């Protein structure tokens, strides 16, 4: 008689019937947040850019060639629609899933802008923008964060692309 590992019978009991009629077990998705008008976003105070410029960590972020191409191909309005979705799902809840690690380091202009502006996690938002962690962000706060991201993208996209230093000859 063969012995089975404990717990295997339980896993088989939880396996769904493959031939049963499909039932929606996933709750319906919440509707996407309404995209605020890009021209009616609140103004970003000038002292924020001065404070961010003093941070060596924040100042090292710039759009790369791929992100600039993405921005040129899709356009700022579509990128900002993505930003509104990212903010609403990854930043606005009081306790976001994987807070502190929810924003990738590259791959989308908004991700780079979030790291450059201190809007990447609730801790950074509390430190740089004085919005306390542990409370959901309201629509005005989300609009302010979108305004900061949009302004940074516009500024960085208008600046000439930084050239990397040439590598020394290995000989």
C-alpha positions, -999 to 999 in steps of 0.1 A, spaced: 0 0 0 14 33 -10 13 62 13 3 96 1 17 129 14 -6 146 38 -27 173 23 -29 158 -12 -64 145 -7 -75 180 4 -60 195 -28 -78 170 -50 -110 177 -32 -107 215 -39 -100 209 -76 -129 223 -96 -149 200 -119 -135 206 -154 -168 196 -170 -191 217 -148 -208 247 -164 -187 279 -161 -197 301 -132 -182 335 -127 -163 332 -95 -144 365 -99 -163 396 -87 -169 421 -115 -142 447 -119 -148 481 -105 -152 507 -132 -120 526 -142 -117 560 -125 -127 589 -145 -97 607 -161 -96 643 -150 -91 669 -176 -54 674 -181 -58 712 -184 -77 714 -151 -52 697 -128 -40 717 -98 -8 737 -100 24 722 -86 42 744 -62 77 755 -74 93 746 -41 86 709 -48 109 709 -78 136 727 -57 133 701 -29 134 672 -54 164 687 -71 184 684 -39 177 647 -37 205 629 -55 183 598 -56 153 615 -72 174 637 -96 190 607 -113 158 595 -129 152 605 -165 132 591 -194 152 566 -215 149 561 -252 122 534 -249 101 556 -226 105 586 -249 94 565 -279 65 552 -259 55 587 -250 59 599 -286 39 569 -300 10 570 -275 9 606 -266 7 624 -232 -31 620 -229 -30 582 -231 0 580 -208 -18 601 -183 -48 578 -185 -25 550 -176 -11 572 -147 -47 578 -134 -53 540 -134 -19 533 -117 -26 559 -90 -62 547 -84 -52 511 -81 -17 511 -67 -15 542 -46 -49 555 -36 -60 527 -12 -52 533 25 -30 502 26 -20 493 -10 -9 458 -18 29 454 -17 33 490 -5 68 502 -10 74 477 -38 44 483 -61 60 506 -86 84 490 -111 117 508 -118 113 510 -156 91 500 -185 67 530 -185 72 568 -184 48 570 -154 69 545 -133 100 566 -138 81 598 -131 67 583 -99 102 575 -86 115 609 -97 87 628 -79 83 608 -48 49 594 -57 59 558 -60 46 545 -26 26 558 3 57 564 24 72 586 -3 39 604 -8 38 611 29 74 624 30 74 645 -1 38 656 -5 25 656 31 -4 632 25 -6 609 55 -2 572 49 -29 548 62 -58 570 47 -72 566 12 -64 593 -13 -93 614 -23 -99 627 -58 -82 661 -52 -51 643 -38 -51 619 -68 -54 649 -92 -25 666 -75 -3 635 -79 -13 633 -115 -4 669 -120 30 663 -105 36 633 -127 24 652 -158 46 682 -151 77 660 -146 71 641 -178 67 673 -197 99 688 -182 119 656 -188 106 650 -223 115 686 -233 151 683 -219 177 668 -242 183 631 -236 213 626 -214 241 607 -231 259 580 -212 296 584 -208 316 564 -234 332 533 -221 370 533 -220 388 511 -245 396 478 -228 430 475 -244 
